[in-house]
Amino acid sequence: MRFKNPYMGKLEKISTLQYWILVNSIIYYELSENVVSDKMFDANSAQLIKYKARWPKSYTKSRWNEVFKDFDGNTGFDLFSKLTKAQKEHMLYVARSVINQCKRGWR
């Protein structure tokens, strides 16, 4: 993921990647849909792992730290199971919205 905003800090970059990975893993593993290529998912996962190594303090301060604590970039199949009930409901809504937008040609 390219971050073109020069004012975006470490924590925002980490949180944005985590959110993106979480939404797309829910789309794939929970809703049996696919809106991004495996190559893109893998690249963003690898970027998050690099940020985790580069900025460990910021990584542990991210909103999604508990969900991504053991994330190694290989798969996101278990991320959904780590969410609270309220988070699951919200993220399913977001994931379905993304799918609907993509089906309307918003890729």
Rosetta constraint file for C-alpha pairs under 8 A:
AtomPair CA 1 CA 17 HARMONIC 7.69 0.50
AtomPair CA 1 CA 43 HARMONIC 7.83 0.50
AtomPair CA 1 CA 44 HARMONIC 5.99 0.50
AtomPair CA 1 CA 47 HARMONIC 7.75 0.50
AtomPair CA 3 CA 8 HARMONIC 7.57 0.50
AtomPair CA 3 CA 13 HARMONIC 7.49 0.50
AtomPair CA 8 CA 12 HARMONIC 6.05 0.50
AtomPair CA 8 CA 13 HARMONIC 6.69 0.50
AtomPair CA 9 CA 13 HARMONIC 6.29 0.50
AtomPair CA 10 CA 14 HARMONIC 6.19 0.50
AtomPair CA 10 CA 55 HARMONIC 7.34 0.50
AtomPair CA 10 CA 58 HARMONIC 6.55 0.50
AtomPair CA 11 CA 15 HARMONIC 5.99 0.50
AtomPair CA 11 CA 58 HARMONIC 5.35 0.50
AtomPair CA 11 CA 59 HARMONIC 6.80 0.50
AtomPair CA 11 CA 61 HARMONIC 7.39 0.50
AtomPair CA 11 CA 62 HARMONIC 6.27 0.50
AtomPair CA 12 CA 16 HARMONIC 5.90 0.50
AtomPair CA 13 CA 17 HARMONIC 6.23 0.50
AtomPair CA 14 CA 18 HARMONIC 6.15 0.50
AtomPair CA 14 CA 48 HARMONIC 6.46 0.50
AtomPair CA 14 CA 51 HARMONIC 6.83 0.50
AtomPair CA 14 CA 52 HARMONIC 7.92 0.50
AtomPair CA 14 CA 58 HARMONIC 7.78 0.50
AtomPair CA 14 CA 59 HARMONIC 6.53 0.50
AtomPair CA 14 CA 62 HARMONIC 7.03 0.50
AtomPair CA 15 CA 19 HARMONIC 6.05 0.50
AtomPair CA 15 CA 62 HARMONIC 5.77 0.50
AtomPair CA 15 CA 63 HARMONIC 6.68 0.50
AtomPair CA 15 CA 64 HARMONIC 6.95 0.50
AtomPair CA 16 CA 20 HARMONIC 6.12 0.50
AtomPair CA 17 CA 21 HARMONIC 6.04 0.50
AtomPair CA 17 CA 44 HARMONIC 6.75 0.50
AtomPair CA 17 CA 45 HARMONIC 7.73 0.50
AtomPair CA 17 CA 48 HARMONIC 6.34 0.50
AtomPair CA 18 CA 22 HARMONIC 5.95 0.50
AtomPair CA 18 CA 48 HARMONIC 7.33 0.50
AtomPair CA 18 CA 64 HARMONIC 6.80 0.50
AtomPair CA 18 CA 68 HARMONIC 7.46 0.50
AtomPair CA 19 CA 23 HARMONIC 6.09 0.50
AtomPair CA 19 CA 64 HARMONIC 7.68 0.50
AtomPair CA 20 CA 24 HARMONIC 6.19 0.50
AtomPair CA 21 CA 25 HARMONIC 5.93 0.50
AtomPair CA 21 CA 41 HARMONIC 7.05 0.50
AtomPair CA 21 CA 44 HARMONIC 7.39 0.50
AtomPair CA 21 CA 45 HARMONIC 7.03 0.50
AtomPair CA 21 CA 76 HARMONIC 7.44 0.50
AtomPair CA 22 CA 26 HARMONIC 6.21 0.50
AtomPair CA 22 CA 76 HARMONIC 7.30 0.50
AtomPair CA 22 CA 79 HARMONIC 6.70 0.50
AtomPair CA 22 CA 80 HARMONIC 7.49 0.50
AtomPair CA 23 CA 27 HARMONIC 6.26 0.50
AtomPair CA 23 CA 91 HARMONIC 6.71 0.50
AtomPair CA 23 CA 94 HARMONIC 7.18 0.50
AtomPair CA 23 CA 95 HARMONIC 5.53 0.50
AtomPair CA 24 CA 28 HARMONIC 6.16 0.50
AtomPair CA 24 CA 34 HARMONIC 7.72 0.50
AtomPair CA 24 CA 35 HARMONIC 7.55 0.50
AtomPair CA 24 CA 36 HARMONIC 7.55 0.50
AtomPair CA 24 CA 41 HARMONIC 7.88 0.50
AtomPair CA 24 CA 95 HARMONIC 7.20 0.50
AtomPair CA 25 CA 29 HARMONIC 5.72 0.50
AtomPair CA 25 CA 30 HARMONIC 7.57 0.50
AtomPair CA 25 CA 76 HARMONIC 5.41 0.50
AtomPair CA 25 CA 77 HARMONIC 6.47 0.50
AtomPair CA 25 CA 79 HARMONIC 7.43 0.50
AtomPair CA 25 CA 80 HARMONIC 7.85 0.50
AtomPair CA 26 CA 30 HARMONIC 4.97 0.50
AtomPair CA 26 CA 31 HARMONIC 6.45 0.50
AtomPair CA 26 CA 77 HARMONIC 7.97 0.50
AtomPair CA 26 CA 79 HARMONIC 7.94 0.50
AtomPair CA 26 CA 80 HARMONIC 6.44 0.50
AtomPair CA 26 CA 91 HARMONIC 7.82 0.50
AtomPair CA 26 CA 92 HARMONIC 7.19 0.50
AtomPair CA 26 CA 95 HARMONIC 6.63 0.50
AtomPair CA 27 CA 31 HARMONIC 4.98 0.50
AtomPair CA 27 CA 32 HARMONIC 6.35 0.50
AtomPair CA 27 CA 33 HARMONIC 5.47 0.50
AtomPair CA 27 CA 34 HARMONIC 6.30 0.50
AtomPair CA 27 CA 35 HARMONIC 7.72 0.50
AtomPair CA 27 CA 95 HARMONIC 5.69 0.50
AtomPair CA 27 CA 96 HARMONIC 7.43 0.50
AtomPair CA 27 CA 99 HARMONIC 7.51 0.50
AtomPair CA 28 CA 32 HARMONIC 4.92 0.50
AtomPair CA 28 CA 33 HARMONIC 4.98 0.50
AtomPair CA 28 CA 34 HARMONIC 5.33 0.50
AtomPair CA 29 CA 33 HARMONIC 7.77 0.50
AtomPair CA 29 CA 77 HARMONIC 5.93 0.50
AtomPair CA 30 CA 80 HARMONIC 7.90 0.50
AtomPair CA 33 CA 99 HARMONIC 7.70 0.50
AtomPair CA 35 CA 99 HARMONIC 6.89 0.50
AtomPair CA 35 CA 102 HARMONIC 6.86 0.50
AtomPair CA 35 CA 107 HARMONIC 7.77 0.50
AtomPair CA 36 CA 40 HARMONIC 6.50 0.50
AtomPair CA 36 CA 41 HARMONIC 6.86 0.50
AtomPair CA 37 CA 41 HARMONIC 6.37 0.50
AtomPair CA 38 CA 42 HARMONIC 5.95 0.50
AtomPair CA 39 CA 43 HARMONIC 6.07 0.50
AtomPair CA 40 CA 44 HARMONIC 6.19 0.50
AtomPair CA 41 CA 45 HARMONIC 6.09 0.50
AtomPair CA 42 CA 46 HARMONIC 6.05 0.50
AtomPair CA 42 CA 73 HARMONIC 7.15 0.50
AtomPair CA 42 CA 74 HARMONIC 7.58 0.50
AtomPair CA 43 CA 47 HARMONIC 6.17 0.50
AtomPair CA 44 CA 48 HARMONIC 6.22 0.50
AtomPair CA 45 CA 49 HARMONIC 6.34 0.50
AtomPair CA 45 CA 73 HARMONIC 4.83 0.50
AtomPair CA 45 CA 74 HARMONIC 7.65 0.50
AtomPair CA 46 CA 50 HARMONIC 6.28 0.50
AtomPair CA 46 CA 73 HARMONIC 5.83 0.50
AtomPair CA 47 CA 51 HARMONIC 6.29 0.50
AtomPair CA 48 CA 52 HARMONIC 6.10 0.50
AtomPair CA 48 CA 73 HARMONIC 7.67 0.50
AtomPair CA 49 CA 53 HARMONIC 6.37 0.50
AtomPair CA 49 CA 72 HARMONIC 6.63 0.50
AtomPair CA 49 CA 73 HARMONIC 6.42 0.50
AtomPair CA 50 CA 54 HARMONIC 6.06 0.50
AtomPair CA 51 CA 55 HARMONIC 5.59 0.50
AtomPair CA 51 CA 56 HARMONIC 7.54 0.50
AtomPair CA 51 CA 59 HARMONIC 7.53 0.50
AtomPair CA 52 CA 56 HARMONIC 5.16 0.50
AtomPair CA 52 CA 59 HARMONIC 5.63 0.50
AtomPair CA 55 CA 59 HARMONIC 6.18 0.50
AtomPair CA 56 CA 60 HARMONIC 6.31 0.50
AtomPair CA 57 CA 61 HARMONIC 6.49 0.50
AtomPair CA 58 CA 62 HARMONIC 6.48 0.50
AtomPair CA 59 CA 65 HARMONIC 6.71 0.50
AtomPair CA 60 CA 65 HARMONIC 5.50 0.50
AtomPair CA 60 CA 69 HARMONIC 7.89 0.50
AtomPair CA 61 CA 65 HARMONIC 6.68 0.50
AtomPair CA 64 CA 68 HARMONIC 6.21 0.50
AtomPair CA 65 CA 69 HARMONIC 5.45 0.50
AtomPair CA 66 CA 82 HARMONIC 7.73 0.50
AtomPair CA 67 CA 71 HARMONIC 7.97 0.50
AtomPair CA 67 CA 79 HARMONIC 6.06 0.50
AtomPair CA 67 CA 82 HARMONIC 5.47 0.50
AtomPair CA 67 CA 83 HARMONIC 6.67 0.50
AtomPair CA 68 CA 79 HARMONIC 7.25 0.50
AtomPair CA 71 CA 75 HARMONIC 7.89 0.50
AtomPair CA 71 CA 76 HARMONIC 7.65 0.50
AtomPair CA 78 CA 82 HARMONIC 6.95 0.50
AtomPair CA 79 CA 83 HARMONIC 7.16 0.50
AtomPair CA 80 CA 88 HARMONIC 6.86 0.50
AtomPair CA 83 CA 87 HARMONIC 5.62 0.50
AtomPair CA 83 CA 88 HARMONIC 5.77 0.50
AtomPair CA 84 CA 88 HARMONIC 6.08 0.50
AtomPair CA 85 CA 89 HARMONIC 6.34 0.50
AtomPair CA 86 CA 90 HARMONIC 6.27 0.50
AtomPair CA 87 CA 91 HARMONIC 5.91 0.50
AtomPair CA 88 CA 92 HARMONIC 5.96 0.50
AtomPair CA 89 CA 93 HARMONIC 6.34 0.50
AtomPair CA 90 CA 94 HARMONIC 6.35 0.50
AtomPair CA 91 CA 95 HARMONIC 5.98 0.50
AtomPair CA 92 CA 96 HARMONIC 6.04 0.50
AtomPair CA 93 CA 97 HARMONIC 6.17 0.50
AtomPair CA 94 CA 98 HARMONIC 6.26 0.50
AtomPair CA 95 CA 99 HARMONIC 6.30 0.50
AtomPair CA 96 CA 100 HARMONIC 6.16 0.50
AtomPair CA 97 CA 101 HARMONIC 6.18 0.50
AtomPair CA 98 CA 102 HARMONIC 6.13 0.50
AtomPair CA 99 CA 103 HARMONIC 6.15 0.50
AtomPair CA 100 CA 104 HARMONIC 6.39 0.50
AtomPair CA 101 CA 105 HARMONIC 6.61 0.50
AtomPair CA 101 CA 106 HARMONIC 5.33 0.50
AtomPair CA 101 CA 107 HARMONIC 7.69 0.50
AtomPair CA 102 CA 106 HARMONIC 4.60 0.50
AtomPair CA 102 CA 107 HARMONIC 5.28 0.50
